[in-house]
Amino acid sequence: MKRITVLTAALLAITATPAFAAMSDQEFVTKAGIAGKYAFQSALFATTASPDKRVMSYAQKTVEEKTDLNARLHAIARREKLAMPYALDAEHDDMIHALEAAELKSDGHAQDLYVTQQKKVRDQTIALYERYIREGTNVRLKDYAAASLSTLKEQDKAITPLARMAMR
């Protein structure tokens, strides 16, 4: 009986402990900043490399929206004395290089790759913002994340049908 009580207590302790720690303000700013830089850079690429007017239109709108969202995030980070990333991380940098390499093939692969990457990154970014809204501690950053979420979801809604076409 004592063994069952000890095992039950251990199980409760494990399940009561969160699977991961709450996201820090700096972690959110870094991840959101990198996602924003990637979205901006890849969209700039697509505005010149895509033969499909729908993709070009999506990319142009992304450039405009990311310019605004990135500037707002940067202003909050500066006010809160948080460091904005000045470069992409290795994963996002590799994605940009893959787009550049695909463009050299001139077979439409770059456009499909762009759309597929956008869908993946948009899904990750939405999850990041939703997580920070739930777990974050900085009111200004939470307000920014909440206000930005509708734009991100609209971008996701626009890219989803293009991503389906690219996967065919």
BAMAR-692346 format. One record per atom (N, C-alpha, C, O): residue in three letters; x, y, z; atom name. Coordinates in nm, 3 decimals, always signed. Layout:
 residuo    east   north      up atomo
     ala       X       Y       Z    CA
...
# end
This chain:
 residuo    east   north      up atomo
     met  +0.082  -0.119  +0.000     N
     met  +0.000  +0.000  +0.000    CA
     met  +0.087  +0.126  +0.000     C
     met  +0.057  +0.223  -0.069     O
     lys  +0.194  +0.121  +0.080     N
     lys  +0.285  +0.235  +0.086    CA
     lys  +0.349  +0.259  -0.050     C
     lys  +0.369  +0.374  -0.089     O
     arg  +0.380  +0.151  -0.122     N
     arg  +0.442  +0.161  -0.255    CA
     arg  +0.347  +0.230  -0.353     C
     arg  +0.391  +0.313  -0.432     O
     ile  +0.220  +0.198  -0.349     N
     ile  +0.121  +0.260  -0.437    CA
     ile  +0.108  +0.408  -0.406     C
     ile  +0.097  +0.489  -0.497     O
     thr  +0.108  +0.444  -0.280     N
     thr  +0.098  +0.584  -0.240    CA
     thr  +0.219  +0.663  -0.290     C
     thr  +0.203  +0.775  -0.339     O
     val  +0.338  +0.607  -0.279     N
     val  +0.459  +0.674  -0.325    CA
     val  +0.455  +0.690  -0.478     C
     val  +0.488  +0.796  -0.530     O
     leu  +0.415  +0.585  -0.548     N
     leu  +0.404  +0.592  -0.694    CA
     leu  +0.299  +0.693  -0.737     C
     leu  +0.320  +0.768  -0.833     O
     thr  +0.188  +0.697  -0.669     N
     thr  +0.083  +0.793  -0.700    CA
     thr  +0.133  +0.935  -0.678     C
     thr  +0.109  +1.023  -0.760     O
     ala  +0.201  +0.958  -0.568     N
     ala  +0.256  +1.090  -0.538    CA
     ala  +0.357  +1.132  -0.645     C
     ala  +0.359  +1.247  -0.688     O
     ala  +0.442  +1.038  -0.686     N
     ala  +0.541  +1.068  -0.790    CA
     ala  +0.473  +1.101  -0.922     C
     ala  +0.513  +1.195  -0.991     O
     leu  +0.371  +1.025  -0.957     N
     leu  +0.298  +1.050  -1.080    CA
     leu  +0.229  +1.187  -1.076     C
     leu  +0.232  +1.260  -1.175     O
     leu  +0.170  +1.221  -0.965     N
     leu  +0.107  +1.352  -0.951    CA
     leu  +0.208  +1.464  -0.962     C
     leu  +0.180  +1.568  -1.023     O
     ala  +0.325  +1.445  -0.905     N
     ala  +0.430  +1.547  -0.912    CA
     ala  +0.475  +1.568  -1.056     C
     ala  +0.499  +1.681  -1.098     O
     ile  +0.487  +1.459  -1.131     N
     ile  +0.530  +1.469  -1.270    CA
     ile  +0.424  +1.537  -1.354     C
     ile  +0.456  +1.626  -1.433     O
     thr  +0.299  +1.497  -1.339     N
     thr  +0.193  +1.554  -1.422    CA
     thr  +0.158  +1.696  -1.382     C
     thr  +0.106  +1.771  -1.465     O
     ala  +0.185  +1.736  -1.261     N
     ala  +0.155  +1.872  -1.217    CA
     ala  +0.262  +1.970  -1.264     C
     ala  +0.237  +2.090  -1.270     O
     thr  +0.381  +1.920  -1.298     N
     thr  +0.489  +2.004  -1.345    CA
     thr  +0.466  +2.035  -1.492     C
     thr  +0.440  +1.944  -1.570     O
     pro  +0.474  +2.161  -1.532     N
     pro  +0.453  +2.194  -1.673    CA
     pro  +0.558  +2.124  -1.760     C
     pro  +0.671  +2.102  -1.718     O
     ala  +0.518  +2.091  -1.881     N
     ala  +0.608  +2.022  -1.974    CA
     ala  +0.722  +2.114  -2.015     C
     ala  +0.830  +2.066  -2.051     O
     phe  +0.700  +2.244  -2.010     N
     phe  +0.804  +2.340  -2.044    CA
     phe  +0.781  +2.467  -1.963     C
     phe  +0.670  +2.495  -1.919     O
     ala  +0.886  +2.540  -1.946     N
     ala  +0.876  +2.664  -1.869    CA
     ala  +0.804  +2.770  -1.951     C
     ala  +0.802  +2.764  -2.074     O
     ala  +0.747  +2.866  -1.884     N
     ala  +0.682  +2.977  -1.954    CA
     ala  +0.783  +3.049  -2.041     C
     ala  +0.901  +3.058  -2.008     O
     met  +0.735  +3.099  -2.151     N
     met  +0.822  +3.169  -2.245    CA
     met  +0.863  +3.304  -2.186     C
     met  +0.780  +3.379  -2.136     O
     ser  +0.992  +3.333  -2.192     N
     ser  +1.040  +3.462  -2.143    CA
     ser  +1.010  +3.571  -2.247     C
     ser  +0.986  +3.542  -2.364     O
     asp  +1.014  +3.694  -2.201     N
     asp  +0.993  +3.807  -2.292    CA
     asp  +1.101  +3.810  -2.400     C
     asp  +1.071  +3.832  -2.517     O
     gln  +1.226  +3.786  -2.360     N
     gln  +1.335  +3.789  -2.455    CA
     gln  +1.322  +3.677  -2.558     C
     gln  +1.349  +3.698  -2.677     O
     glu  +1.280  +3.560  -2.515     N
     glu  +1.262  +3.449  -2.608    CA
     glu  +1.154  +3.483  -2.712     C
     glu  +1.171  +3.455  -2.830     O
     phe  +1.045  +3.543  -2.666     N
     phe  +0.940  +3.581  -2.760    CA
     phe  +0.991  +3.684  -2.860     C
     phe  +0.970  +3.670  -2.980     O
     val  +1.058  +3.787  -2.812     N
     val  +1.109  +3.892  -2.901    CA
     val  +1.207  +3.832  -3.002     C
     val  +1.203  +3.868  -3.120     O
     thr  +1.293  +3.743  -2.958     N
     thr  +1.389  +3.681  -3.049    CA
     thr  +1.319  +3.597  -3.155     C
     thr  +1.346  +3.612  -3.275     O
     lys  +1.230  +3.510  -3.113     N
     lys  +1.161  +3.422  -3.208    CA
     lys  +1.069  +3.500  -3.301     C
     lys  +1.065  +3.475  -3.421     O
     ala  +0.994  +3.595  -3.246     N
     ala  +0.904  +3.675  -3.328    CA
     ala  +0.984  +3.763  -3.425     C
     ala  +0.945  +3.781  -3.540     O
     gly  +1.095  +3.817  -3.376     N
     gly  +1.180  +3.899  -3.462    CA
     gly  +1.239  +3.821  -3.578     C
     gly  +1.242  +3.870  -3.690     O
     ile  +1.285  +3.700  -3.551     N
     ile  +1.341  +3.616  -3.657    CA
     ile  +1.231  +3.576  -3.757     C
     ile  +1.253  +3.581  -3.878     O
     ala  +1.116  +3.537  -3.706     N
     ala  +1.005  +3.501  -3.795    CA
     ala  +0.965  +3.619  -3.883     C
     ala  +0.938  +3.603  -4.002     O
     gly  +0.962  +3.738  -3.824     N
     gly  +0.927  +3.858  -3.901    CA
     gly  +1.030  +3.892  -4.006     C
     gly  +0.995  +3.928  -4.118     O
     lys  +1.157  +3.881  -3.971     N
     lys  +1.264  +3.907  -4.068    CA
     lys  +1.260  +3.807  -4.182     C
     lys  +1.274  +3.844  -4.298     O
     tyr  +1.240  +3.680  -4.148     N
     tyr  +1.231  +3.577  -4.253    CA
     tyr  +1.113  +3.606  -4.345     C
     tyr  +1.127  +3.604  -4.467     O
     ala  +0.995  +3.634  -4.287     N
     ala  +0.876  +3.660  -4.369    CA
     ala  +0.898  +3.778  -4.462     C
     ala  +0.859  +3.774  -4.579     O
     phe  +0.962  +3.882  -4.411     N
     phe  +0.990  +4.001  -4.491    CA
     phe  +1.089  +3.969  -4.604     C
     phe  +1.063  +4.001  -4.720     O
     gln  +1.202  +3.906  -4.569     N
     gln  +1.304  +3.877  -4.670    CA
     gln  +1.255  +3.781  -4.777     C
     gln  +1.280  +3.802  -4.896     O
     ser  +1.184  +3.676  -4.736     N
     ser  +1.135  +3.580  -4.834    CA
     ser  +1.026  +3.641  -4.920     C
     ser  +1.016  +3.608  -5.039     O
     ala  +0.943  +3.729  -4.863     N
     ala  +0.839  +3.795  -4.942    CA
     ala  +0.901  +3.891  -5.044     C
     ala  +0.853  +3.900  -5.157     O
     leu  +1.006  +3.962  -5.005     N
     leu  +1.076  +4.047  -5.101    CA
     leu  +1.126  +3.963  -5.219     C
     leu  +1.114  +4.003  -5.334     O
     phe  +1.182  +3.848  -5.188     N
     phe  +1.229  +3.756  -5.291    CA
     phe  +1.113  +3.718  -5.383     C
     phe  +1.127  +3.723  -5.506     O
     ala  +1.001  +3.681  -5.327     N
     ala  +0.886  +3.633  -5.406    CA
     ala  +0.825  +3.743  -5.491     C
     ala  +0.767  +3.714  -5.596     O
     thr  +0.836  +3.869  -5.450     N
     thr  +0.778  +3.977  -5.531    CA
     thr  +0.848  +3.989  -5.665     C
     thr  +0.791  +4.042  -5.760     O
     thr  +0.970  +3.941  -5.674     N
     thr  +1.043  +3.948  -5.802    CA
     thr  +1.057  +3.811  -5.869     C
     thr  +1.078  +3.805  -5.990     O
     ala  +1.047  +3.704  -5.792     N
     ala  +1.075  +3.571  -5.849    CA
     ala  +0.951  +3.492  -5.887     C
     ala  +0.961  +3.393  -5.959     O
     ser  +0.835  +3.532  -5.840     N
     ser  +0.716  +3.452  -5.865    CA
     ser  +0.647  +3.490  -5.995     C
     ser  +0.622  +3.607  -6.020     O
     pro  +0.617  +3.390  -6.078     N
     pro  +0.543  +3.419  -6.202    CA
     pro  +0.391  +3.428  -6.179     C
     pro  +0.319  +3.478  -6.265     O
     asp  +0.342  +3.381  -6.064     N
     asp  +0.199  +3.379  -6.034    CA
     asp  +0.159  +3.510  -5.966     C
     asp  +0.215  +3.546  -5.863     O
     lys  +0.064  +3.579  -6.025     N
     lys  +0.021  +3.709  -5.971    CA
     lys  -0.039  +3.697  -5.831     C
     lys  -0.028  +3.790  -5.751     O
     arg  -0.103  +3.583  -5.800     N
     arg  -0.160  +3.564  -5.666    CA
     arg  -0.049  +3.555  -5.561     C
     arg  -0.060  +3.612  -5.453     O
     val  +0.058  +3.485  -5.595     N
     val  +0.171  +3.473  -5.504    CA
     val  +0.241  +3.607  -5.490     C
     val  +0.279  +3.647  -5.380     O
     met  +0.259  +3.677  -5.601     N
     met  +0.322  +3.810  -5.596    CA
     met  +0.239  +3.906  -5.510     C
     met  +0.294  +3.984  -5.432     O
     ser  +0.108  +3.900  -5.525     N
     ser  +0.020  +3.987  -5.447    CA
     ser  +0.030  +3.953  -5.298     C
     ser  +0.038  +4.042  -5.213     O
     tyr  +0.028  +3.824  -5.266     N
     tyr  +0.044  +3.781  -5.127    CA
     tyr  +0.178  +3.830  -5.071     C
     tyr  +0.185  +3.882  -4.960     O
     ala  +0.283  +3.814  -5.150     N
     ala  +0.416  +3.853  -5.105    CA
     ala  +0.423  +4.005  -5.082     C
     ala  +0.480  +4.050  -4.982     O
     gln  +0.366  +4.083  -5.172     N
     gln  +0.368  +4.228  -5.156    CA
     gln  +0.293  +4.271  -5.031     C
     gln  +0.339  +4.358  -4.957     O
     lys  +0.178  +4.209  -5.008     N
     lys  +0.102  +4.241  -4.887    CA
     lys  +0.180  +4.200  -4.762     C
     lys  +0.177  +4.271  -4.661     O
     thr  +0.250  +4.088  -4.768     N
     thr  +0.332  +4.043  -4.656    CA
     thr  +0.444  +4.144  -4.628     C
     thr  +0.471  +4.174  -4.512     O
     val  +0.508  +4.195  -4.732     N
     val  +0.613  +4.296  -4.714    CA
     val  +0.556  +4.416  -4.639     C
     val  +0.617  +4.464  -4.543     O
     glu  +0.440  +4.464  -4.681     N
     glu  +0.379  +4.580  -4.617    CA
     glu  +0.342  +4.551  -4.471     C
     glu  +0.372  +4.630  -4.382     O
     glu  +0.278  +4.437  -4.448     N
     glu  +0.236  +4.404  -4.312    CA
     glu  +0.354  +4.376  -4.220     C
     glu  +0.354  +4.417  -4.104     O
     lys  +0.455  +4.308  -4.272     N
     lys  +0.572  +4.278  -4.188    CA
     lys  +0.652  +4.403  -4.158     C
     lys  +0.713  +4.413  -4.051     O
     thr  +0.654  +4.498  -4.249     N
     thr  +0.721  +4.625  -4.222    CA
     thr  +0.659  +4.690  -4.098     C
     thr  +0.729  +4.737  -4.009     O
     asp  +0.527  +4.691  -4.094     N
     asp  +0.455  +4.749  -3.980    CA
     asp  +0.474  +4.666  -3.853     C
     asp  +0.512  +4.720  -3.749     O
     leu  +0.449  +4.535  -3.862     N
     leu  +0.460  +4.450  -3.742    CA
     leu  +0.601  +4.450  -3.686     C
     leu  +0.620  +4.457  -3.564     O
     asn  +0.701  +4.441  -3.774     N
     asn  +0.840  +4.439  -3.728    CA
     asn  +0.878  +4.571  -3.661     C
     asn  +0.949  +4.571  -3.560     O
     ala  +0.831  +4.682  -3.716     N
     ala  +0.861  +4.813  -3.655    CA
     ala  +0.796  +4.825  -3.517     C
     ala  +0.857  +4.877  -3.424     O
     arg  +0.672  +4.777  -3.505     N
     arg  +0.604  +4.783  -3.376    CA
     arg  +0.675  +4.696  -3.272     C
     arg  +0.695  +4.737  -3.158     O
     leu  +0.714  +4.575  -3.313     N
     leu  +0.787  +4.486  -3.221    CA
     leu  +0.920  +4.549  -3.180     C
     leu  +0.957  +4.545  -3.062     O
     his  +0.990  +4.608  -3.275     N
     his  +1.118  +4.671  -3.246    CA
     his  +1.100  +4.785  -3.145     C
     his  +1.180  +4.799  -3.052     O
     ala  +0.998  +4.866  -3.162     N
     ala  +0.973  +4.979  -3.070    CA
     ala  +0.945  +4.930  -2.929     C
     ala  +0.995  +4.987  -2.832     O
     ile  +0.865  +4.824  -2.917     N
     ile  +0.835  +4.770  -2.783    CA
     ile  +0.961  +4.710  -2.722     C
     ile  +0.988  +4.731  -2.604     O
     ala  +1.037  +4.636  -2.801     N
     ala  +1.159  +4.574  -2.750    CA
     ala  +1.256  +4.682  -2.700     C
     ala  +1.316  +4.668  -2.593     O
     arg  +1.271  +4.788  -2.776     N
     arg  +1.361  +4.897  -2.735    CA
     arg  +1.312  +4.959  -2.604     C
     arg  +1.392  +4.984  -2.514     O
     arg  +1.181  +4.984  -2.594     N
     arg  +1.123  +5.043  -2.473    CA
     arg  +1.143  +4.952  -2.351     C
     arg  +1.169  +4.999  -2.240     O
     glu  +1.131  +4.822  -2.374     N
     glu  +1.142  +4.725  -2.265    CA
     glu  +1.287  +4.678  -2.242     C
     glu  +1.313  +4.592  -2.157     O
     lys  +1.379  +4.735  -2.319     N
     lys  +1.522  +4.700  -2.309    CA
     lys  +1.548  +4.552  -2.339     C
     lys  +1.624  +4.484  -2.269     O
     leu  +1.481  +4.504  -2.444     N
     leu  +1.501  +4.367  -2.491    CA
     leu  +1.573  +4.372  -2.625     C
     leu  +1.552  +4.464  -2.705     O
     ala  +1.657  +4.276  -2.650     N
     ala  +1.738  +4.275  -2.772    CA
     ala  +1.662  +4.215  -2.889     C
     ala  +1.609  +4.104  -2.880     O
     met  +1.657  +4.289  -2.998     N
     met  +1.599  +4.237  -3.123    CA
     met  +1.709  +4.161  -3.197     C
     met  +1.825  +4.201  -3.194     O
     pro  +1.673  +4.052  -3.263     N
     pro  +1.773  +3.980  -3.341    CA
     pro  +1.810  +4.063  -3.466     C
     pro  +1.724  +4.122  -3.530     O
     tyr  +1.938  +4.065  -3.497     N
     tyr  +1.982  +4.141  -3.614    CA
     tyr  +2.004  +4.052  -3.735     C
     tyr  +2.029  +4.102  -3.845     O
     ala  +1.996  +3.922  -3.715     N
     ala  +2.014  +3.829  -3.826    CA
     ala  +1.920  +3.711  -3.807     C
     ala  +1.866  +3.688  -3.699     O
     leu  +1.901  +3.639  -3.914     N
     leu  +1.820  +3.517  -3.906    CA
     leu  +1.897  +3.409  -3.832     C
     leu  +2.020  +3.410  -3.829     O
     asp  +1.825  +3.315  -3.774     N
     asp  +1.892  +3.198  -3.719    CA
     asp  +1.926  +3.104  -3.834     C
     asp  +1.888  +3.130  -3.949     O
     ala  +1.997  +2.996  -3.805     N
     ala  +2.044  +2.905  -3.910    CA
     ala  +1.929  +2.844  -3.989     C
     ala  +1.937  +2.832  -4.111     O
     glu  +1.821  +2.805  -3.920     N
     glu  +1.707  +2.743  -3.988    CA
     glu  +1.645  +2.836  -4.093     C
     glu  +1.623  +2.796  -4.207     O
     his  +1.618  +2.959  -4.052     N
     his  +1.554  +3.054  -4.144    CA
     his  +1.650  +3.102  -4.253     C
     his  +1.608  +3.127  -4.366     O
     asp  +1.778  +3.114  -4.219     N
     asp  +1.879  +3.150  -4.318    CA
     asp  +1.889  +3.042  -4.425     C
     asp  +1.901  +3.071  -4.543     O
     asp  +1.886  +2.917  -4.382     N
     asp  +1.888  +2.805  -4.477    CA
     asp  +1.767  +2.808  -4.569     C
     asp  +1.777  +2.774  -4.687     O
     met  +1.653  +2.848  -4.517     N
     met  +1.532  +2.856  -4.599    CA
     met  +1.546  +2.963  -4.707     C
     met  +1.504  +2.943  -4.821     O
     ile  +1.604  +3.076  -4.672     N
     ile  +1.629  +3.182  -4.771    CA
     ile  +1.726  +3.132  -4.878     C
     ile  +1.704  +3.154  -4.997     O
     his  +1.832  +3.065  -4.836     N
     his  +1.929  +3.012  -4.933    CA
     his  +1.865  +2.908  -5.024     C
     his  +1.897  +2.901  -5.142     O
     ala  +1.776  +2.828  -4.970     N
     ala  +1.705  +2.729  -5.052    CA
     ala  +1.619  +2.798  -5.158     C
     ala  +1.611  +2.752  -5.272     O
     leu  +1.555  +2.909  -5.120     N
     leu  +1.477  +2.986  -5.219    CA
     leu  +1.567  +3.041  -5.328     C
     leu  +1.533  +3.033  -5.446     O
     glu  +1.681  +3.095  -5.290     N
     glu  +1.775  +3.150  -5.388    CA
     glu  +1.825  +3.042  -5.482     C
     glu  +1.835  +3.064  -5.603     O
     ala  +1.856  +2.925  -5.428     N
     ala  +1.904  +2.814  -5.511    CA
     ala  +1.794  +2.764  -5.604     C
     ala  +1.821  +2.730  -5.720     O
     ala  +1.672  +2.759  -5.555     N
     ala  +1.560  +2.712  -5.637    CA
     ala  +1.532  +2.809  -5.752     C
     ala  +1.491  +2.767  -5.860     O
     glu  +1.553  +2.938  -5.729     N
     glu  +1.528  +3.037  -5.834    CA
     glu  +1.621  +3.014  -5.953     C
     glu  +1.582  +3.038  -6.067     O
     leu  +1.741  +2.968  -5.928     N
     leu  +1.837  +2.945  -6.036    CA
     leu  +1.791  +2.836  -6.132     C
     leu  +1.835  +2.833  -6.247     O
     lys  +1.705  +2.747  -6.086     N
     lys  +1.657  +2.637  -6.170    CA
     lys  +1.552  +2.684  -6.271     C
     lys  +1.532  +2.620  -6.374     O
     ser  +1.485  +2.794  -6.242     N
     ser  +1.384  +2.853  -6.330    CA
     ser  +1.276  +2.755  -6.375     C
     ser  +1.233  +2.760  -6.490     O
     asp  +1.232  +2.668  -6.287     N
     asp  +1.129  +2.571  -6.323    CA
     asp  +1.002  +2.588  -6.238     C
     asp  +0.919  +2.497  -6.235     O
     gly  +0.988  +2.701  -6.171     N
     gly  +0.872  +2.724  -6.087    CA
     gly  +0.887  +2.666  -5.947     C
     gly  +0.801  +2.687  -5.861     O
     his  +0.996  +2.595  -5.923     N
     his  +1.018  +2.534  -5.792    CA
     his  +1.033  +2.639  -5.683     C
     his  +0.989  +2.617  -5.570     O
     ala  +1.093  +2.753  -5.715     N
     ala  +1.115  +2.857  -5.613    CA
     ala  +0.981  +2.908  -5.560     C
     ala  +0.966  +2.930  -5.440     O
     gln  +0.885  +2.927  -5.650     N
     gln  +0.753  +2.975  -5.607    CA
     gln  +0.685  +2.872  -5.517     C
     gln  +0.629  +2.908  -5.413     O
     asp  +0.688  +2.746  -5.557     N
     asp  +0.627  +2.641  -5.475    CA
     asp  +0.696  +2.631  -5.340     C
     asp  +0.631  +2.614  -5.237     O
     leu  +0.828  +2.640  -5.341     N
     leu  +0.903  +2.634  -5.216    CA
     leu  +0.869  +2.752  -5.126     C
     leu  +0.851  +2.736  -5.006     O
     tyr  +0.859  +2.872  -5.184     N
     tyr  +0.823  +2.991  -5.108    CA
     tyr  +0.688  +2.971  -5.039     C
     tyr  +0.674  +2.996  -4.919     O
     val  +0.590  +2.928  -5.115     N
     val  +0.455  +2.911  -5.061    CA
     val  +0.453  +2.805  -4.951     C
     val  +0.389  +2.824  -4.848     O
     thr  +0.523  +2.696  -4.973     N
     thr  +0.529  +2.588  -4.873    CA
     thr  +0.598  +2.637  -4.746     C
     thr  +0.552  +2.610  -4.635     O
     gln  +0.709  +2.708  -4.762     N
     gln  +0.780  +2.764  -4.647    CA
     gln  +0.691  +2.863  -4.571     C
     gln  +0.687  +2.862  -4.448     O
     gln  +0.622  +2.948  -4.644     N
     gln  +0.536  +3.048  -4.581    CA
     gln  +0.429  +2.983  -4.494     C
     gln  +0.403  +3.027  -4.383     O
     lys  +0.368  +2.878  -4.546     N
     lys  +0.264  +2.808  -4.470    CA
     lys  +0.321  +2.751  -4.341     C
     lys  +0.262  +2.765  -4.234     O
     lys  +0.436  +2.688  -4.352     N
     lys  +0.500  +2.628  -4.234    CA
     lys  +0.536  +2.735  -4.130     C
     lys  +0.504  +2.721  -4.012     O
     val  +0.601  +2.840  -4.175     N
     val  +0.645  +2.945  -4.083    CA
     val  +0.526  +3.021  -4.025     C
     val  +0.527  +3.060  -3.908     O
     arg  +0.424  +3.042  -4.107     N
     arg  +0.305  +3.112  -4.057    CA
     arg  +0.239  +3.030  -3.945     C
     arg  +0.200  +3.086  -3.843     O
     asp  +0.226  +2.899  -3.965     N
     asp  +0.169  +2.814  -3.860    CA
     asp  +0.251  +2.821  -3.732     C
     asp  +0.196  +2.830  -3.622     O
     gln  +0.383  +2.817  -3.746     N
     gln  +0.472  +2.824  -3.629    CA
     gln  +0.460  +2.960  -3.559     C
     gln  +0.462  +2.968  -3.437     O
     thr  +0.449  +3.065  -3.639     N
     thr  +0.441  +3.200  -3.582    CA
     thr  +0.309  +3.220  -3.508     C
     thr  +0.307  +3.281  -3.400     O
     ile  +0.201  +3.171  -3.565     N
     ile  +0.071  +3.181  -3.496    CA
     ile  +0.077  +3.107  -3.363     C
     ile  +0.030  +3.158  -3.261     O
     ala  +0.136  +2.988  -3.363     N
     ala  +0.150  +2.911  -3.238    CA
     ala  +0.236  +2.988  -3.137     C
     ala  +0.205  +2.989  -3.018     O
     leu  +0.343  +3.051  -3.184     N
     leu  +0.430  +3.130  -3.097    CA
     leu  +0.353  +3.245  -3.032     C
     leu  +0.361  +3.265  -2.911     O
     tyr  +0.279  +3.320  -3.111     N
     tyr  +0.204  +3.434  -3.059    CA
     tyr  +0.095  +3.387  -2.963     C
     tyr  +0.075  +3.447  -2.857     O
     glu  +0.025  +3.281  -2.998     N
     glu  -0.079  +3.229  -2.907    CA
     glu  -0.019  +3.183  -2.776     C
     glu  -0.077  +3.206  -2.670     O
     arg  +0.095  +3.120  -2.783     N
     arg  +0.162  +3.074  -2.660    CA
     arg  +0.203  +3.194  -2.574     C
     arg  +0.184  +3.192  -2.452     O
     tyr  +0.259  +3.297  -2.637     N
     tyr  +0.300  +3.412  -2.558    CA
     tyr  +0.179  +3.483  -2.496     C
     tyr  +0.187  +3.531  -2.383     O
     ile  +0.070  +3.491  -2.568     N
     ile  -0.051  +3.552  -2.513    CA
     ile  -0.094  +3.477  -2.387     C
     ile  -0.138  +3.539  -2.290     O
     arg  -0.081  +3.344  -2.389     N
     arg  -0.119  +3.263  -2.271    CA
     arg  -0.017  +3.273  -2.159     C
     arg  -0.054  +3.285  -2.042     O
     glu  +0.111  +3.269  -2.193     N
     glu  +0.216  +3.253  -2.092    CA
     glu  +0.299  +3.378  -2.063     C
     glu  +0.366  +3.385  -1.960     O
     gly  +0.297  +3.474  -2.152     N
     gly  +0.385  +3.590  -2.140    CA
     gly  +0.353  +3.674  -2.018     C
     gly  +0.244  +3.666  -1.962     O
     thr  +0.450  +3.754  -1.978     N
     thr  +0.434  +3.837  -1.859    CA
     thr  +0.434  +3.986  -1.889     C
     thr  +0.389  +4.066  -1.807     O
     asn  +0.484  +4.026  -2.006     N
     asn  +0.495  +4.167  -2.039    CA
     asn  +0.365  +4.213  -2.107     C
     asn  +0.328  +4.162  -2.212     O
     val  +0.298  +4.308  -2.046     N
     val  +0.168  +4.355  -2.096    CA
     val  +0.180  +4.414  -2.236     C
     val  +0.096  +4.386  -2.321     O
     arg  +0.282  +4.494  -2.261     N
     arg  +0.299  +4.554  -2.394    CA
     arg  +0.320  +4.447  -2.501     C
     arg  +0.261  +4.455  -2.609     O
     leu  +0.403  +4.349  -2.470     N
     leu  +0.427  +4.241  -2.567    CA
     leu  +0.302  +4.156  -2.587     C
     leu  +0.273  +4.114  -2.699     O
     lys  +0.229  +4.130  -2.480     N
     lys  +0.105  +4.052  -2.493    CA
     lys  +0.003  +4.129  -2.578     C
     lys  -0.066  +4.070  -2.661     O
     asp  -0.007  +4.259  -2.558     N
     asp  -0.098  +4.341  -2.638    CA
     asp  -0.055  +4.339  -2.785     C
     asp  -0.139  +4.327  -2.875     O
     tyr  +0.075  +4.350  -2.808     N
     tyr  +0.127  +4.344  -2.945    CA
     tyr  +0.092  +4.208  -3.008     C
     tyr  +0.043  +4.202  -3.121     O
     ala  +0.118  +4.100  -2.936     N
     ala  +0.091  +3.966  -2.987    CA
     ala  -0.057  +3.949  -3.019     C
     ala  -0.092  +3.894  -3.123     O
     ala  -0.143  +3.995  -2.930     N
     ala  -0.287  +3.982  -2.951    CA
     ala  -0.332  +4.065  -3.071     C
     ala  -0.412  +4.018  -3.152     O
     ala  -0.282  +4.185  -3.083     N
     ala  -0.319  +4.271  -3.195    CA
     ala  -0.266  +4.218  -3.328     C
     ala  -0.330  +4.234  -3.431     O
     ser  -0.150  +4.155  -3.325     N
     ser  -0.086  +4.103  -3.446    CA
     ser  -0.146  +3.970  -3.491     C
     ser  -0.136  +3.934  -3.608     O
     leu  -0.205  +3.899  -3.400     N
     leu  -0.256  +3.766  -3.430    CA
     leu  -0.359  +3.765  -3.543     C
     leu  -0.359  +3.675  -3.626     O
     ser  -0.445  +3.865  -3.548     N
     ser  -0.545  +3.868  -3.655    CA
     ser  -0.479  +3.885  -3.791     C
     ser  -0.522  +3.824  -3.889     O
     thr  -0.374  +3.966  -3.800     N
     thr  -0.300  +3.982  -3.925    CA
     thr  -0.235  +3.851  -3.965     C
     thr  -0.241  +3.811  -4.081     O
     leu  -0.173  +3.784  -3.869     N
     leu  -0.109  +3.655  -3.897    CA
     leu  -0.210  +3.551  -3.945     C
     leu  -0.182  +3.474  -4.036     O
     lys  -0.326  +3.550  -3.884     N
     lys  -0.429  +3.453  -3.924    CA
     lys  -0.484  +3.486  -4.062     C
     lys  -0.518  +3.396  -4.138     O
     glu  -0.494  +3.614  -4.095     N
     glu  -0.537  +3.653  -4.230    CA
     glu  -0.432  +3.610  -4.331     C
     glu  -0.467  +3.562  -4.439     O
     gln  -0.304  +3.627  -4.298     N
     gln  -0.198  +3.581  -4.387    CA
     gln  -0.205  +3.430  -4.406     C
     gln  -0.187  +3.379  -4.517     O
     asp  -0.231  +3.360  -4.298     N
     asp  -0.243  +3.214  -4.305    CA
     asp  -0.361  +3.173  -4.393     C
     asp  -0.351  +3.079  -4.473     O
     lys  -0.470  +3.242  -4.378     N
     lys  -0.590  +3.214  -4.459    CA
     lys  -0.560  +3.235  -4.608     C
     lys  -0.608  +3.160  -4.692     O
     ala  -0.481  +3.336  -4.639     N
     ala  -0.447  +3.367  -4.778    CA
     ala  -0.346  +3.268  -4.836     C
     ala  -0.352  +3.236  -4.954     O
     ile  -0.253  +3.219  -4.753     N
     ile  -0.148  +3.131  -4.806    CA
     ile  -0.194  +2.986  -4.816     C
     ile  -0.139  +2.909  -4.895     O
     thr  -0.292  +2.946  -4.737     N
     thr  -0.334  +2.806  -4.734    CA
     thr  -0.374  +2.752  -4.872     C
     thr  -0.324  +2.646  -4.910     O
     pro  -0.461  +2.819  -4.949     N
     pro  -0.495  +2.764  -5.080    CA
     pro  -0.376  +2.762  -5.177     C
     pro  -0.365  +2.672  -5.260     O
     leu  -0.287  +2.861  -5.164     N
     leu  -0.168  +2.862  -5.249    CA
     leu  -0.075  +2.745  -5.213     C
     leu  -0.013  +2.685  -5.301     O
     ala  -0.066  +2.715  -5.085     N
     ala  +0.018  +2.603  -5.041    CA
     ala  -0.040  +2.470  -5.089     C
     ala  +0.035  +2.381  -5.127     O
     arg  -0.172  +2.457  -5.088     N
     arg  -0.235  +2.335  -5.139    CA
     arg  -0.201  +2.316  -5.287     C
     arg  -0.171  +2.205  -5.330     O
     met  -0.207  +2.425  -5.363     N
     met  -0.174  +2.416  -5.505    CA
     met  -0.028  +2.377  -5.525     C
     met  +0.004  +2.300  -5.616     O
     ala  +0.061  +2.430  -5.442     N
     ala  +0.204  +2.402  -5.455    CA
     ala  +0.236  +2.257  -5.424     C
     ala  +0.333  +2.202  -5.476     O
     met  +0.155  +2.194  -5.339     N
     met  +0.182  +2.055  -5.300    CA
     met  +0.132  +1.954  -5.402     C
     met  +0.163  +1.835  -5.391     O
     arg  +0.057  +1.999  -5.501     N
     arg  +0.005  +1.905  -5.602    CA
     arg  +0.108  +1.867  -5.702     C
     arg  +0.080  +1.790  -5.794     O
# end
